[in-house]
Amino acid sequence: MLTRTLGTQGLSVSALGLGCMGMSDFYGHRDDAESTATILQAVDRGITFFDTADMYGPHLNEILVGKTLAPVRNRVVIATKFGILRDPSNPSARGICGRPDYVRSACEASLKRLGVEAIDLYYQHRVDPDVPIEDTVGAMANLVQAGKVRFLGLSEVSPATLRRAHAVHPISAVQSEYSLWTRDPEEGLLQACRELGVGFVPYSPLGRGFLTGQIRTFEDFEPGDYRRNSPRFQGENFQKNLDLVARLQDMAAARGCTPAQLALAWVLGQGGDVVPIPGTKRRDRLDENLGALDHVLCPGELQELNGLFPPGAAAGTRYPEAAMHLVGR
């Protein structure tokens, strides 16, 4: 397995990580046995970078990931996140908290659920508009000094916020949605990361599964699947985006790979400081995703894909309106 470095503080991970969110939440039914087998197979195939968060489940995903990886703890990098609050009585409601006291208590709770002495990479999941980023990152820095966290990260931040945070304590990684149909980070965030020496971790590099070509109708989503409420999967947007994916399928067929592999190869081709974390809860999909590492794209192929999927090509916003204000702060 190839490795890539995130940031300049010494964090080295596999070139492809594994997003674990869907194993416990948001994408239909849970199958803990298959999810566990998928994580273990990822380890066997050389993946060392595993991504979770306290709000996935909530809490269930950290427990699953921590328990499964316990026997190989010294071989893996575990990333988790804090800052999004969920109301058990209203699953769709979201709160944001970046207060220093909450940062400390959230870390202690994640350490316990994961069963680890230190979190390898600790992200602020969303920026709290009511708490200066300097205060939140200052509390995160204290966790590093206390030996409870090794490296710091931020998720869905603006370039300006990243610069302010990095001035308090070095940020090793920024996580944001990035794929052929979500090009927002190209509007300044990727440049800021590179100016500061911060690694970039794209989540949903397969467009929440849409770029695999396996989703053909709205009914393909199980009841309760998050995507049923996403603008990109509704009404006319759905068909327009299917037409986009058809272009990807044609190019993948000509190249002898799957659409998922081609889409991931494009993300991997955006730079050696980019480490995508495609999520899956199935072993067959894991193997398919890993196949992307065998398809290194030349500049001409990258340019062709840029032409097929120019920025703004996808129809619909990537989150419902109520959630869009939580990104890019």
Secondary structure, 3 states (H helix, E strand, C coil): CCEEEECCCCEEEECCCEECHHHCCCCCCCCHHHHHHHHHHHHHCCCCEEECCCCCCCCHHHHHHHHHHHHHHHHCEEEEEECEEEECCEEEEEEECCCHHHHHHHHHHHHHHHCCCCEEEEEECCCCCCCCHHHHHHHHHHHHHCCCEEEEEEECCCHHHHHHHHHHCCCCEEEEECECCECHHHCCHHHHHHHHCCEEEEECCCCCCHHHCCCCCHHHCCCCCHHHHCHHHCHHHHHHHHHHHHHHHHHHHHHCCCHHHHHHHHHHCCCCCECCCCECCCHHHHHHHHHHHHCCCCHHHHHHHHHHCCCCCCCCCCCCHHHHCCCCC
